């Protein structure tokens, strides 16, 4: 809703959870008819009911289920997932997507990351995987490489098995999964244009956000992904990364199974602050559905207030899908640790998926033990040309086969380092995935930013999360999310002068107050080089709008 995308009622498509799809008999009957007519064995999933007549139906197709042949695990057992390297499986994925494109108004491709998420030992040992690995070796070493059992060295016992082929197999697993999903999405769009002369929105359904999920965003019209847990700070990086990867396309986060009413209320507020939507999984209870429905009614009433604006960024996080794939997940773990520490200080976080296009704001590189040459050069250039960098964990340069060649910042020690005209503050530079480093990360961020450079400062008792969006010509929007169960009161917010502009008053919108949709005027008092105000009592979430 709101900033990077259109309002929820205008989004096409917005998949509704299956338990909500059963609410209307007419819709269910139509879904059943479409499912029976479809040779693709698709399940029709109606879109979210928002009072707008004529919303389309999305056909959900599980492309990961094997029809005949399943990929094999390290032990040689069928893993129950179609192989992404198999030409026959890819053709079936594309055929399923094309068949659904002829019958639905939108398409939801489910199971896109199931093969990838089984890990390097859970899948990838069938004949198709071996043939794909041989072809990749030929691309690297030349056509003289003869056909052989390329997976044989990988089948040796795990304790003594070395890493043959460097990281080529890890890179192959990622690229094969991306290519298989890309073909299915393109086939669905082409079939919709050919058979129905219409543009077909194609969304993806994945598990928790992964390198594959982020890379698929460039080929999809939206993404539905699982949140890792009900902890809001653990969900922060997935929400921000998904929004950055999708741009203005829908990003729908699925709440974890078993989330309580209070957790749904908190996660829905957090998703709104990160410009994403929240959905509930199948089997959610009536209190949880009521909490989400109440939040959506509030958003619908506030839709005119939430105009597109750019997110504020005191620091920019590097989210590198390739680095996480090479590091086996260490990059995302370290990034989550850094983001949680910085969010507790109320620093505004931006996201860059590519260092070469990153802004000049201070950068945060966490757990990047696997940067490619072009990314490493961009990181060095950022610092040597006068930029600031917060380095968390090891940062190494990889060769074409995934082997660590050298540190990106050779000689960097824990603490502040002068590199060229810039500064790099290193936290645990010798560790792949630092733990218990929140205090060090917070101190490093404060030292790099200096006094007065933080956009927002909050003081008082309570645990709040702030997420701000700035339209330089119109207004500043500050989303406030209460992370505690008890209401927060007496909190003082300070807004830097370069952010507040000439605004000396703001409007407070909260769903739990009498003037929730009308807003109440609060004064902003000059304080130092900015303005400050005492926030009203906050129950769950609120929005502070400051006209500039």
C-alpha positions, 0 to 999 in steps of 0.5 A: 500500500502507499509509497512504492506501489498503488493502493491495495484496491488497485493492485492486480493481482493481490492473492488472498489467503485460502481461508478467506477464499472460502468465505463466499460460496459463489466465489468458491463455486467459480474457483472449483469450476475453473480448477476442474476445467484446467488441465494444469490442475491449478487451484483458483485463488480469488483476490482479496475482497475490498468492496470493488466489484469484478476483481479477477481470479488468480490461478495458483499452479504448483510447478515444483511437484514432479510428474514422473521423475523426481530429483535425487538427494545425496543418498540417492533418494527421490526428494519429491521435487521436480529438478530445475535442471531437467529439460522435461521438468522445465517444459512441464513448468512452462506448460502448466503456466501456459494452461493456467494463463488461458483460464485465469486473470492472474497467475500465481506460480507456487513452489518456485524455490522448493528445489533450491531450499532443499540445499546442496545435499537435499537435491541436485544428484539426478542425471540432469543435474550431472549433465548440467554440471558437465556443461558448466565445466565445459564453459569454464575449462573448454570444449575438451572436457569429456562427459563423465560422472561429475557428481561422483566426487560430491558423493564421498562421505561428508566429513572427508568430502572437500569442495570440488569445482570450487563454487561452480556447483553452488552458482549452477544451482542458483542459475538453473533455478532462476532460469527454470522459473523465468521460462515459466513466467515468460511462457505464461505471458506469451500464451496470454498475449497469443490466446487472449490478447491481454497482459497476464500478471504473473506472481511468485510464491516462495518460502522465506526470502532467499537469494533465489527469491530476490533474483526472481523479482526481476522476472515477476509482477509481484512476490508472496513470501513467508516471514521468518518468524513473528519477531519484527526485527527479524522480519525487517530485512526481508521486508525491506529487501523485497520492496527494494527488489520489486520496486512498485510491484506488490510485495506480500508477506505471509505471516508465520503459522500460529501467529497470535492476534497481537502478533498479526497486528504488529506484523501488519503495522510493520509491513505497512511501515516497510511499504509491503502487504501482509497475508495470513496462511491457511488455518488462521483463526478468526481473531487473527483474521479480524485483526488483519481486516481491521488494519486493512480498513484503516489503510483503506481510509488512509489511502489518500494520505499515503502518497508515493515518497522516497524512503529516508536513508541514514545508512544503506544496507547492501543486500547481495543475493550472490554473496548470500548464495556463496556464503551459505546464508551467512550474509543474510544472518549478519545483515539481520544482526546489523539491521536489528542493532541499527533499527534499535537506534532509530536510524533510517535504513535504505537497501541496495541490491547492487553496489555499483548503483548504490547511493553515496550514503554511508554503506553497511556491508555485513557478512559478505565473505563472497563478493565478485570482482565488480562488487569488490571494486565498487566497495573499494571505490566508495571508500577511497573516494570519500564515502563511509562504510560500516563493515560487519564480519569478513569481506572477501573477494571471490574468483570465478570458481567461488574461491576466496582470493583476498580480503576486499579491504586488506589490513583493515582492523577492528575499529576505525580505518582510514582508506583513501579519502574515506573511513571504514569501521570494521566490526569482527573483520575476521569472522564470517557471521559475527554474533553478539555484536549489537553494541559494537555495531551501534557504536560504529554507526554513531561514530560514522554518522556523527552528531546531528546527522541522524534524521530521527532521534527518539528518547523515552521509555519504550521500544518503538520502530520508526520508518520515514518517507520524504517527499521534499516538496510536500511532506514527511511521513513517519511510521511509528510501530510499538514493539511492546505489548504495553502502550508507549507514552511520553516519548520525545521525537526529534526531527533533523532540520534537513528533514523537517524543512519549514514544518512546525506542526504535524498530524497524528493518525492512529487507528486506536484514537478517536480521530484516527482517520481525521488526525490530530494536530500536534506542535513541533517546537524548535530544538537545536538544528531541528524540531521536536515533539512529545508523541501522543500515547501510542497503542500499536502503530501510528503515522505522523505527517509533517507538511513541509 
